Amino acid sequence: MCRGVDEGFLLVGYTFSRGGDSDLMVTKTDSNGTVVWSKAFGGTGVEYGNACLTTRDSYLVTGFTTSIGAGSRDVIAIRLDAQGAPIWTKTYGGKELDVGTALAESSEGRYVIAGFSRSFGVGEEDVYLIEIDSEGNLCWQRSYGGSRSEMGCSVHVVPEGGFVLGSTTGTFGKGNCDFYLTRTDDQGNEIWSIPFGNKGWRGYGYDWMSASVPARDGGWVLVGHTDARDILDVYVTKVDRKGRPVWSKILGDGPFYDYGSSV
């Protein structure tokens, strides 16, 4: 979800309402939540919407498609005008699976899409970062990760230049998977990467990041879930601008499932 160009909100997801496989769905509401318009985009395959971004006079949405592109799934980006009419549609990726999960405006007229890829990198999946121009043309693409799975979930522009990527890593850290923060320069070259995690009450540790947000002091707050205390609890970590932990909290009401999904 993101703010509307004028007022209200833009929501992105998917729908089965048109019959067949899912289509990417975008809905605009006013400030009271009343639907102003709703549009679906898709082909003969599957389309999911995962993130949206409000620009000065339009919207950008991303997710994945199996209808068009080069691989089994490709990152899809659709630019829409203020009334939801498509301006352009582009896909990015290789021969295998590539998914877009987050968006940010990198500079005037340029945007970055974060997600994960099996087409590029060295592992099962790797964090995937793409920069595009205002027409959707690819400027550059990068991947980050190790021998196992890394799944990107968020991207933020750093005021002094470059990006911070939030993800989950199966390669680095203490357990089966851990929170993972990657800092890059403005061309996507990695500066540092840091995992955050817990041992886990069953011994192997499961910490899955779902979202992150910049903090007022220049650091970031990361949220997801962990098995550090019982089956799953909400896990929140605050880090400073160099990725050093400031504090961590485990939140949950009982010995069952508690998920953190946004912050």
N, C-alpha and C positions, 0 to 999 in steps of 0.2 A: 504494500500500500504506500502511496505517496500523496502529497498535497496536489490539488488541482491547479491548473494554470491561473484560473480566476479565483475560485473558492471551492470548498468541498474537497473530495478525495477521489483518487483513482485506485481501483483494485484490479489485480491481475491474478489469473488462475487458469482453470480449464473447465470445460463443460462437455457433457454428452447429449445436450438437448437437440443438436442438429442431426442425431442419428449416427450410427457407425462409431468409429473411434473418437477419442477426445479431441477437442479443438481448444486452442488458446483463447481465453476469454478476457476482455477488458471492459470494466464497468466504471462509469463516471457518476458520482453522486454530488448533490449540493451539500451545504454545510449541515443540513439536518438529516442527511443519509438517504434522501429521496433520489431514486435513480433518474439521471438526466439522459444518459444513453448507455447502451450496452452493445458491444460488438464481439463477434467470434471470428477467428482466423484459423484456417487449416486446409489441408488437402486430403488425399486418400489415406494418409497414415495417421500418426499420433502427434499432437502438439500440446505442450504444457507451457504455461506461463509461470515464471518464478520471481520476477522482479520488475519494477518500473522506476522511471526517473522523470521528473518534471524539468523541462528546459524553459527557456524564456517564453516561448510561444507554442510549444508542442510537447509531446511525450515520447519516451523511448521505453520499449518493453523487451524483455528477453526471457528465454527458456530453452526449449529444444523442439526439434521437428524430425520426424522420420519420412515426411512426404517429399522434401527437397533437400539438396545438399550432396555431400560427397561420401558420407558414411552411414552407419546404422542409425546413429543419432547425430545431429549437428546443432551447434548453437544457432539460435535464430534471434535476430534483432528486427523489430518493426518500429519505424518512426511514424507517429500519428499526429495529425493536426489537432487543434483544440476541440473539434467536433467528433474525433475518433476516426476520421478518414485516413487510410494508409498513405503515407508519402513515399516510403520505400520499404522493401523487405530484403534482408540479406541473411546469408548463412555463413558459418565459419566452422572449420574443423577439418579432420582428415578422414581416413577410411574406416575408423572405428567409432567409438562413442565419445561425444563431446556435448557438454551441457553448460548453459549459462545460468548462474544463480544470483548475481548481484551486479549493480551498475553504479557508476560515479562519473561526474564530469571532470575530465582531467585538465583541460585548459579551454580557452575560448574556441568553441566549435569542435572539440574532440572529446571522446568518451572512452571509458574503459569498461569492459565486461569481464567479470571473474566467474569462475566455475571449476569444472574438472574435465580431464581428458584422458582417454585411452589411446588416442591417436599419436600424441606427442609425450615425450618424457621417458622415464626409465622404469616406472613401476606399473602396478596394476591399473591405478588411476593416478594422475598427478594434478596438482593445482594448475589452473589454466588462466592466463591473463591476456586479454586482447585490447589493443587500442585501435579505435576507428575514428574517421573524420565525420563531418556533419552529413555527408552523403552515404555513410556506412562503408566506405572503402577501408580496407585493412591497412593500418599503419605499421604495426608490429604485433607479434605474439610471443609469449614466453610460457614455459612450464617449470614447475618447482616440485621436488619430491625425491623420494628414495625408492627402494626396491618393492615396497608394499603400496598401500593405498593412501593417497592424500586427496581430500575432498574440500574444495573451496566453497565458502558460504557467504563471504562479505568482502567488500573492498572500500577503502577510504583514501581520499587524497590527503597527503601530509602538507601542512602549510609551507614548510621549507622546501618542498619538492619531493616528488615520488609518491609511493602508495604503501599502505599497510593492508595485507590480506589476512583474513581470518579463515581458518580451515581446521579440519581434523586430520591427524596423521596416524598411520599405522606403522610407519617406519621408525620414527624418532620418539623419544620419550621413555616413560617408565613402564607402560603397560600395553595392553592389546591395542588401545588407541588413546590419543591425548589431544587436548587443545593445541593449536599450532598457529603462531603468528609470524608472518614474513614481511620484512621491510625491504622495499626496492627503491631504486632511483627513478627518475621520470621516464626512463627508457625500459623499465621493467627488469633491470639487472639487480640481482639479489644483493642486499647489504648485510642482513642478518636474518636468522630464523630461530625461534625459541619455542620449545614445547612446554606445556603446563599440564600436570595430571596428578593423579592419586594412585596409591597402591591397589586399592580395591579390596572390598571385604572378602572376595573369593580368591584373592591373591594375584590376579593378572591385570586388573585395572582397566576400566572402560570409561573414558571421558570424551563425550561427543559435543563439539561446538556447533551451535545453531545460528548464532548471530553475534555481532559486536557493534559498538557505537563509540564515537570519540567522546572523551571526557573533557571537562572545561579546562583542566590543567595541562592538556596536551597528550595525555595517555589514552587508554582505551578500557572499556568494560566489555568483557566477554561472557557469554551465557550459553548454557547447554545443559547436559545432564551427566551424572556420574554414578557409578556403583560403589563409591568409597564407603558408604555407610549401610546401605541395604540394596534392594533390587535396583532402583534408580531414584535419584533425587536431583532437584535443580542445583546446578553448579554455576556460581558467579565468581569471576576473577577480575580484579582491577590491576592494571599494569601501568607503569609510567611511560614516557615517550621513548625510552630505550628498550621497552619490553620487559623491564624488571618487575616482578610481582610486588604489589603494594598490600593487597589483602585478598583472601578467598573466603567464600561462604558456601555452605551446603544447606539447602532449604528443602524441607519436605515434612509432611504431617504424619506419615505412617510407613509401615514396612512394605509398601507396594510401589506403584509407578508414579513418579512426579517428573514432568518434563519441563525444561526451559526452552522457549522457542523464539523469544524476541526480547529486546531491552531498549 
